[in-house]
Amino acid sequence: MVKEAIIDGLIPRGMDKWWRKLKFWLWQDCPWHNIPRRADFLLHCALCNPKVSPWIVELIMECFPRSVTIPLPNSDGCYPLHIACVTDTYIPLSFEFPNRRNVVEMVAKGFRESILLKWNDTLPLHYAILKRKQWAEMKLMAEDE
């Protein structure tokens, strides 16, 4: 319902206010300054911030599914999967509902080809290993053929 409302532009007033605030705070807290401030790159912005919940990443991927296939401009091939792999894992707050899916897995499933794309001569799996991600986060990339 949220996805359709956002995409169709038929967002109830309260939800529109929430969506605008969410986007504002995502951009405000974005630690990478080379991300263009456009809808296609909102996912990139969310992924580089370890304080963004997987629920928000999932919503953005639902609303802008093409964004998972877009590399950062002038980055020599930095895709959302690379960003997810170099960013610290989200630590849920005590009052949150648990999300069984992790961000790396969600992004990898959204654009499987990115598993084999290198950024700075390094695969996403190698970035995940360097960042000491848990096996559950890396498993899909390691076992993908």
Accessible surface in RSA format (square Angstrom, percent):
REM  Atomic radii and reference values for relative SASA: ProtOr
REM  Chains: A
REM  Algorithm: Lee & Richards
REM  Probe-radius: 1.40
REM  Slices: 20
REM RES _ NUM      All-atoms   Total-Side   Main-Chain    Non-polar    All polar
REM                ABS   REL    ABS   REL    ABS   REL    ABS   REL    ABS   REL
RES MET A   1   176.59  91.5 135.04  89.4  41.56  98.9 102.70  87.3  73.90  97.9
RES VAL A   2    48.19  31.7  46.90  42.5   1.29   3.1  46.90  40.7   1.29   3.5
RES LYS A   3    68.83  33.6  67.63  41.5   1.20   2.8  23.77  21.4  45.06  48.0
RES GLU A   4    91.72  52.7  90.77  68.7   0.95   2.3  54.56 105.5  37.17  30.3
RES ALA A   5    13.37  12.3   8.32  12.8   5.05  11.5  12.81  18.0   0.56   1.5
RES ILE A   6    19.58  11.1   7.87   5.9  11.71  28.2   7.87   5.7  11.71  31.8
RES ILE A   7    95.21  54.2  64.96  48.4  30.24  72.9  70.96  51.1  24.25  65.8
RES ASP A   8    90.34  63.3  60.70  60.4  29.64  70.1  14.54  34.2  75.80  75.6
RES GLY A   9    56.67  69.9   0.00   N/A  56.67  69.9  27.86  76.5  28.80  64.5
RES LEU A  10   140.42  78.2 120.57  86.3  19.85  49.9 128.11  90.0  12.32  33.1
RES ILE A  11    35.40  20.1  14.47  10.8  20.93  50.5  14.99  10.8  20.42  55.4
RES PRO A  12    80.99  59.0  67.99  62.0  13.01  47.3  80.60  66.5   0.39   2.4
RES ARG A  13   215.30  90.4 199.94 101.9  15.36  36.6  82.41 112.6 132.89  80.5
RES GLY A  14    54.00  66.6   0.00   N/A  54.00  66.6  40.17 110.2  13.83  31.0
RES MET A  15    38.67  20.0  29.92  19.8   8.75  20.8  34.84  29.6   3.83   5.1
RES ASP A  16    45.08  31.6  45.08  44.9   0.00   0.0   7.30  17.2  37.78  37.7
RES LYS A  17   110.99  54.1 110.80  68.0   0.19   0.4  54.92  49.4  56.08  59.7
RES TRP A  18   110.45  44.3 105.86  51.2   4.59  10.8  82.70  44.1  27.76  45.0
RES TRP A  19     9.55   3.8   9.55   4.6   0.00   0.0   4.28   2.3   5.27   8.6
RES ARG A  20   132.26  55.5 126.83  64.7   5.43  12.9  55.32  75.6  76.94  46.6
RES LYS A  21   111.26  54.3 109.57  67.2   1.68   4.0  66.84  60.2  44.42  47.3
RES LEU A  22    27.19  15.1  22.14  15.8   5.05  12.7  26.67  18.7   0.52   1.4
RES LYS A  23    67.37  32.9  67.37  41.3   0.00   0.0  22.86  20.6  44.50  47.4
RES PHE A  24   109.63  54.8 102.12  63.3   7.51  19.5 108.56  65.8   1.07   3.1
RES TRP A  25   139.74  56.1 138.58  67.1   1.16   2.7 120.13  64.1  19.61  31.8
RES LEU A  26    12.79   7.1  10.06   7.2   2.73   6.9  11.37   8.0   1.42   3.8
RES TRP A  27    30.78  12.4  30.26  14.6   0.52   1.2  17.95   9.6  12.83  20.8
RES GLN A  28   105.63  59.1  80.76  59.0  24.87  59.2   7.96  16.9  97.67  74.1
RES ASP A  29    81.15  56.8  65.37  65.1  15.78  37.3  18.60  43.8  62.55  62.4
RES CYS A  30    10.66   8.1   2.84   3.2   7.82  18.4   2.02   5.1   8.64   9.3
RES PRO A  31    65.34  47.6  40.58  37.0  24.77  90.0  49.53  40.9  15.82  98.3
RES TRP A  32    62.92  25.2  54.99  26.6   7.93  18.6  38.64  20.6  24.27  39.4
RES HIS A  33   170.75  93.3 132.79  92.3  37.96  97.1  98.30 101.3  72.45  84.3
RES ASN A  34    90.58  62.5  69.22  66.9  21.36  51.4  46.82 112.7  43.76  42.3
RES ILE A  35    10.27   5.8   0.38   0.3   9.88  23.8   0.86   0.6   9.41  25.5
RES PRO A  36    30.78  22.4  18.40  16.8  12.38  45.0  30.43  25.1   0.35   2.2
RES ARG A  37   157.47  66.1 125.77  64.1  31.71  75.5  53.57  73.2 103.91  63.0
RES ARG A  38   136.49  57.3 128.27  65.4   8.22  19.6  66.89  91.4  69.60  42.2
RES ALA A  39    52.69  48.4  39.12  60.4  13.57  30.9  43.85  61.7   8.85  23.4
RES ASP A  40    40.60  28.4  39.44  39.3   1.17   2.8   2.83   6.7  37.77  37.7
RES PHE A  41     4.03   2.0   4.03   2.5   0.00   0.0   4.03   2.4   0.00   0.0
RES LEU A  42     0.82   0.5   0.82   0.6   0.00   0.0   0.82   0.6   0.00   0.0
RES LEU A  43     0.04   0.0   0.04   0.0   0.00   0.0   0.04   0.0   0.00   0.0
RES HIS A  44     0.00   0.0   0.00   0.0   0.00   0.0   0.00   0.0   0.00   0.0
RES CYS A  45     0.35   0.3   0.02   0.0   0.33   0.8   0.00   0.0   0.35   0.4
RES ALA A  46     1.08   1.0   0.00   0.0   1.08   2.5   0.00   0.0   1.08   2.9
RES LEU A  47     5.73   3.2   0.00   0.0   5.73  14.4   1.80   1.3   3.93  10.6
RES CYS A  48     4.85   3.7   0.00   0.0   4.85  11.4   0.00   0.0   4.85   5.2
RES ASN A  49    15.94  11.0  13.09  12.6   2.86   6.9   1.54   3.7  14.40  13.9
RES PRO A  50    46.47  33.9  40.51  36.9   5.96  21.7  43.31  35.8   3.15  19.6
RES LYS A  51   173.77  84.8 151.29  92.8  22.48  53.5  97.78  88.0  75.99  80.9
RES VAL A  52    16.04  10.6   8.71   7.9   7.33  17.7  12.23  10.6   3.81  10.3
RES SER A  53    13.95  11.8  11.93  15.9   2.01   4.6  11.53  24.5   2.42   3.4
RES PRO A  54    15.13  11.0  15.13  13.8   0.00   0.0  15.13  12.5   0.00   0.0
RES TRP A  55   115.07  46.2 109.64  53.1   5.43  12.7 107.40  57.3   7.67  12.4
RES ILE A  56    33.74  19.2  33.74  25.1   0.00   0.0  33.74  24.3   0.00   0.0
RES VAL A  57     1.58   1.0   1.58   1.4   0.00   0.0   1.58   1.4   0.00   0.0
RES GLU A  58    42.43  24.4  42.25  32.0   0.18   0.4  16.83  32.6  25.60  20.9
RES LEU A  59    28.42  15.8  24.51  17.5   3.91   9.8  27.96  19.6   0.46   1.2
RES ILE A  60     0.00   0.0   0.00   0.0   0.00   0.0   0.00   0.0   0.00   0.0
RES MET A  61    27.94  14.5  23.77  15.7   4.16   9.9  23.82  20.3   4.12   5.5
RES GLU A  62    84.88  48.7  80.50  60.9   4.38  10.4  23.37  45.2  61.51  50.2
RES CYS A  63     7.47   5.6   0.10   0.1   7.37  17.3   0.10   0.2   7.37   7.9
RES PHE A  64    44.34  22.2  40.24  24.9   4.10  10.7  44.14  26.8   0.20   0.6
RES PRO A  65    87.02  63.4  78.69  71.7   8.33  30.3  81.97  67.7   5.05  31.4
RES ARG A  66   145.79  61.2 138.76  70.7   7.02  16.7  73.37 100.3  72.42  43.9
RES SER A  67     0.34   0.3   0.07   0.1   0.27   0.6   0.06   0.1   0.28   0.4
RES VAL A  68     5.49   3.6   4.56   4.1   0.94   2.3   4.56   4.0   0.94   2.5
RES THR A  69    51.85  36.9  40.89  41.5  10.96  26.1  31.98  43.0  19.87  30.0
RES ILE A  70    25.35  14.4  25.35  18.9   0.00   0.0  25.35  18.3   0.00   0.0
RES PRO A  71    46.57  33.9  43.15  39.3   3.42  12.4  43.15  35.6   3.42  21.3
RES LEU A  72     5.26   2.9   1.19   0.9   4.07  10.2   1.19   0.8   4.07  10.9
RES PRO A  73    55.66  40.6  39.71  36.2  15.95  58.0  49.90  41.2   5.76  35.8
RES ASN A  74   161.34 111.3 110.99 107.3  50.35 121.2  41.37  99.6 119.97 116.0
RES SER A  75    15.57  13.2   3.17   4.2  12.40  28.6  11.36  24.2   4.21   5.9
RES ASP A  76   129.18  90.5 100.38  99.9  28.80  68.1  33.55  79.0  95.63  95.4
RES GLY A  77    20.45  25.2   0.00   N/A  20.45  25.2  14.74  40.4   5.71  12.8
RES CYS A  78     0.06   0.0   0.06   0.1   0.00   0.0   0.06   0.2   0.00   0.0
RES TYR A  79    38.46  18.0  38.46  21.9   0.00   0.0   5.37   4.0  33.09  40.8
RES PRO A  80     0.03   0.0   0.03   0.0   0.00   0.0   0.03   0.0   0.00   0.0
RES LEU A  81     0.63   0.3   0.12   0.1   0.51   1.3   0.12   0.1   0.51   1.4
RES HIS A  82     0.00   0.0   0.00   0.0   0.00   0.0   0.00   0.0   0.00   0.0
RES ILE A  83     0.00   0.0   0.00   0.0   0.00   0.0   0.00   0.0   0.00   0.0
RES ALA A  84     3.30   3.0   0.00   0.0   3.30   7.5   0.83   1.2   2.47   6.5
RES CYS A  85     0.00   0.0   0.00   0.0   0.00   0.0   0.00   0.0   0.00   0.0
RES VAL A  86    37.02  24.4  27.00  24.4  10.02  24.2  27.45  23.8   9.58  26.0
RES THR A  87    13.49   9.6   8.51   8.6   4.98  11.9  11.72  15.7   1.77   2.7
RES ASP A  88    80.06  56.1  71.52  71.2   8.54  20.2  19.53  46.0  60.52  60.4
RES THR A  89    66.56  47.3  50.74  51.4  15.83  37.7  50.09  67.3  16.47  24.9
RES TYR A  90    33.95  15.9  20.76  11.8  13.19  34.3  16.28  12.2  17.68  21.8
RES ILE A  91   141.26  80.4 131.36  97.9   9.89  23.8 131.85  94.9   9.40  25.5
RES PRO A  92    84.40  61.5  69.10  63.0  15.30  55.6  69.10  57.1  15.30  95.1
RES LEU A  93   100.40  55.9  93.95  67.2   6.45  16.2  96.49  67.8   3.92  10.5
RES SER A  94   124.06 104.8  76.29 101.8  47.78 110.1  61.41 130.8  62.65  87.8
RES PHE A  95   161.04  80.6 128.51  79.6  32.53  84.7 138.56  84.0  22.48  64.3
RES GLU A  96    43.34  24.9  22.57  17.1  20.77  49.4  15.29  29.6  28.05  22.9
RES PHE A  97   171.36  85.7 165.23 102.3   6.13  15.9 166.79 101.1   4.57  13.1
RES PRO A  98   105.96  77.2  91.41  83.3  14.55  52.9  95.03  78.5  10.94  68.0
RES ASN A  99    32.74  22.6   7.59   7.3  25.14  60.5   3.64   8.8  29.10  28.1
RES ARG A 100   232.78  97.7 193.44  98.6  39.34  93.7  77.43 105.8 155.35  94.2
RES ARG A 101    92.09  38.7  89.48  45.6   2.61   6.2  46.45  63.5  45.64  27.7
RES ASN A 102    26.69  18.4  24.41  23.6   2.28   5.5  20.66  49.7   6.03   5.8
RES VAL A 103    27.19  17.9  24.54  22.2   2.65   6.4  24.54  21.3   2.65   7.2
RES VAL A 104     2.21   1.5   1.86   1.7   0.35   0.8   1.86   1.6   0.35   1.0
RES GLU A 105    38.96  22.4  38.69  29.3   0.27   0.6   3.65   7.1  35.31  28.8
RES MET A 106     1.56   0.8   0.66   0.4   0.90   2.1   0.15   0.1   1.41   1.9
RES VAL A 107     0.76   0.5   0.76   0.7   0.00   0.0   0.76   0.7   0.00   0.0
RES ALA A 108     0.33   0.3   0.33   0.5   0.00   0.0   0.33   0.5   0.00   0.0
RES LYS A 109    97.19  47.4  76.30  46.8  20.89  49.7  36.81  33.1  60.39  64.3
RES GLY A 110    38.80  47.8   0.00   N/A  38.80  47.8  17.22  47.3  21.58  48.3
RES PHE A 111    34.19  17.1  31.63  19.6   2.56   6.7  34.19  20.7   0.00   0.0
RES ARG A 112   103.39  43.4  98.32  50.1   5.07  12.1  47.12  64.4  56.26  34.1
RES GLU A 113   114.57  65.8 104.97  79.4   9.59  22.8  58.06 112.3  56.50  46.1
RES SER A 114     0.91   0.8   0.91   1.2   0.00   0.0   0.49   1.0   0.42   0.6
RES ILE A 115     6.24   3.6   5.02   3.7   1.22   2.9   5.02   3.6   1.22   3.3
RES LEU A 116   125.59  69.9 109.14  78.1  16.45  41.4 109.14  76.6  16.45  44.3
RES LEU A 117    61.05  34.0  60.63  43.4   0.42   1.1  61.05  42.9   0.00   0.0
RES LYS A 118   121.77  59.4 101.44  62.2  20.33  48.4  48.01  43.2  73.76  78.6
RES TRP A 119    41.71  16.7  41.71  20.2   0.00   0.0  38.93  20.8   2.78   4.5
RES ASN A 120    97.73  67.4  71.69  69.3  26.04  62.7  30.33  73.0  67.40  65.1
RES ASP A 121   130.76  91.6 108.89 108.4  21.88  51.7  27.17  63.9 103.60 103.3
RES THR A 122    29.63  21.1  28.46  28.9   1.17   2.8   8.90  12.0  20.72  31.3
RES LEU A 123    37.13  20.7  36.97  26.4   0.16   0.4  36.97  26.0   0.16   0.4
RES PRO A 124     0.00   0.0   0.00   0.0   0.00   0.0   0.00   0.0   0.00   0.0
RES LEU A 125    37.35  20.8  37.35  26.7   0.00   0.0  37.35  26.2   0.00   0.0
RES HIS A 126    82.53  45.1  81.51  56.7   1.02   2.6  49.80  51.3  32.73  38.1
RES TYR A 127    30.30  14.1  29.03  16.5   1.27   3.3  25.23  19.0   5.07   6.2
RES ALA A 128     0.00   0.0   0.00   0.0   0.00   0.0   0.00   0.0   0.00   0.0
RES ILE A 129    92.67  52.7  84.24  62.8   8.43  20.3  85.61  61.7   7.06  19.1
RES LEU A 130   135.69  75.6 109.49  78.3  26.20  65.9 113.09  79.4  22.60  60.8
RES LYS A 131    87.23  42.6  68.46  42.0  18.76  44.7  24.54  22.1  62.68  66.8
RES ARG A 132   208.67  87.6 187.41  95.5  21.26  50.6  67.74  92.6 140.92  85.4
RES LYS A 133    16.94   8.3   5.08   3.1  11.86  28.2   3.57   3.2  13.37  14.2
RES GLN A 134   125.53  70.2 122.78  89.7   2.75   6.6  40.51  86.2  85.03  64.5
RES TRP A 135   136.41  54.7 129.96  62.9   6.45  15.1 116.22  62.0  20.19  32.8
RES ALA A 136    70.70  65.0  55.94  86.3  14.76  33.6  60.01  84.5  10.69  28.3
RES GLU A 137    11.66   6.7  11.06   8.4   0.60   1.4   6.66  12.9   5.01   4.1
RES MET A 138    23.19  12.0  23.19  15.3   0.00   0.0  23.19  19.7   0.00   0.0
RES LYS A 139    94.02  45.9  94.02  57.7   0.00   0.0  37.54  33.8  56.48  60.2
RES LEU A 140    34.92  19.4  29.47  21.1   5.45  13.7  33.42  23.5   1.50   4.0
RES MET A 141     7.76   4.0   0.40   0.3   7.35  17.5   0.40   0.3   7.35   9.7
RES ALA A 142    44.87  41.3  14.02  21.6  30.85  70.2  15.71  22.1  29.16  77.2
RES GLU A 143   103.57  59.5  80.36  60.8  23.20  55.2  41.89  81.0  61.67  50.4
RES ASP A 144    50.06  35.1  24.01  23.9  26.04  61.6   5.95  14.0  44.11  44.0
RES GLU A 145   197.40 113.3 135.87 102.8  61.53 146.5  74.44 144.0 122.97 100.4
END  Absolute sums over single chains surface
CHAIN  1 A     8874.5       7357.2       1517.3       5169.7       3704.8
END  Absolute sums over all chains
TOTAL          8874.5       7357.2       1517.3       5169.7       3704.8
